[in-house]
């Protein structure tokens, strides 16, 4: 299955959404974040910036496993299991509040411009609860993982090749989103 990584405003991502409605929703989200001492500047809902890239779901699974195994200082498995998210090392890392790779281990739906240390749930424009993360944290964690797991840009096995492909795409799209001051949607 293909997963889309989209750099866009909510007005562009949510079909039929009115600019006024997305701006009202954004203001409500920012107010809730401020109440929790998370300061973000927001983003331009009238922005025309838009970019979409696709990646195989298996590559994102490999990236999550790579983050977990790197943190555990264990060698990455040579093959991706069909039920990869039940892997013990992955489960331990994904459920840890102390992980260095929270943005990569959890199934974040939307990365917002800004720097905040944790993920949070909030209802999106369609009132569906989504998991949000920080673009700045995502970029930092991708760079940290790249330095740790891919020091010389060589890959050991198929899983590490898929992980590196996903890592490079995440970095590219996250940096574009940060430069454009727009959210990054994963769907």
N, C-alpha and C positions, 0 to 999 in steps of 0.2 A: 504494500500500500504506500502511496506517495503522501508526504506531509508537505504542506505549503508553509513557507516562511515569508511573511508579508510585512513590508515597511509601509505604513499608511496611517492616516487619521482614522478615527472611528467613523466619521461621516462617509468615508470612502469604503470602509470595510463592512458596514452594516447597510445593506440594501434598503433603500427607502427612508433612511434616517435623515431627518431635517437638521441642518446646521445648528439651528437654535437648540434643538433637543440634545444634540451631542455636546454643545457647550454647557448646557445646564447640567447634564450628567457628569461632565468633566469637573465642573465646579463642586458638585456634591462629593465626588471622589476625593478631590484635593482637600476639601473641608474635613472629611473623615481621616485622611492621612495626617493633616495638621493636628487634629485632636490626639493622634497617636504619636505626635512629635516626629513625623516624617515630612520633611519639606521638599516638595518638588515644584518646579516652575510651571508645569503643564506643557502643552504643545499646541500648535496651530491647527485647529479643526478645519480651517479653510485652506489648508495646504494642498497643493496638487501633487506633492511628491508621492511616488508610488513605485514599489518594486516588489516582485514576487519571484521566488526561487522554489524549486521542489527538490525533495530528497526522499530516499526510501526510508520507511519507518525503521528498518533494520539498522540503518546507519545511526539513527538517534539512539536506538537501544544499545548499540556498540559504544557510543559516546558515554552514555550513562554508566555502563559497565566499566569502561576505561577510567572514568572518574572514581568510581568506587574502588576498583582494584589498585589504582595508583595511590589513593589515600590509605588503603590497607597495606601498601607495599607488597602486593602479591602479583605474580605474573598473570596477565590477561589470558582468559581461555582462548584456545585456538579456534573454537567454533561457537557460534551463537545458538543457544538453546531456544526452542520454540516458545517456552515460557520463561523468558530471560528475567522477568521482574520478580520471580520467586527465588532467584539466586541469593544465597545466604549473605554473601559479602555485599551485594547490592542493597538488599533489604536493610541490613544494619546501617549502612552509610546513608541511605535515603531517609531513614527514620531518626537519624541523629540530628540534634540541634547544633552540634559542634562541627559538622562537616565543613570542609573548606570549599566544597563544590555544590552547595545547596541549589544554585540556579540550574545546574546541569543534571542533578539527581532527581529532582522533582518534576512532575509534568506541568511545567508552567505554561499557561495559555497565552499570556500577554506580558511582555516586558515593557515597563514604562520608563521614559527618560527620567533619570535621577539616580541618586545613590542612597539606598536604604538596605540594611543588613539582612532582612528576612523576607520571606514570601507571605502573602496574605490573600484571603478570599474576599471577593466583592462581586455583587451582581453586575453584569454587563448591561449593555443597552437593551437587550431582550430579556432582562431579569433572570438570566441564567448565571449561576454562581461559577466564577472563573478563578483560577489561581494566577495571581499577579507576581511579578518579580521586577528587579531593578536592572536596567540596561548597563549601568556602570559596574554593578557587581558581576553581571554576566560576562562582560568584557574582561574584567580582572580575573575571574575564575577560568575563562578560556585560555587566557595568556599564561596563567599559573600552570594549568594542566598541560599546555603545549610545552612549556619549559621542563616539566617533570616527566611526562610520558613520552615525549617525542624530541628529546634533546638534539638529536642529529637528523631529524626529519625522516629517518628510516622507520619502516614498519616491520614488525616481526611476523605477523600472520594476518589472515583475512579479517578478523575482528578488529585488529588495530588499524588496518587500512580503512575499514568502514568508519571507525571512530575518528580518524584523522580527517577524512572527507567531511564528516558532520561538523567537526570542530572548526575547520577552515570556513565552512559555509556559515556557521553561527557567528564566527568572528566578523566575516564580511558583512553580513546583514545587520548585526548589532552595531558595528561601527557606522554603517550607513544610517541606521535609525538614530544613533546618537548625534551624528553630524547634522541630520535633518531635523533633529528635535521632535521625532515622531515615535510612536509605539512600534514594537515588533510583535506581530501576531503569529502564533504557531497553531496551525489547524490542518 
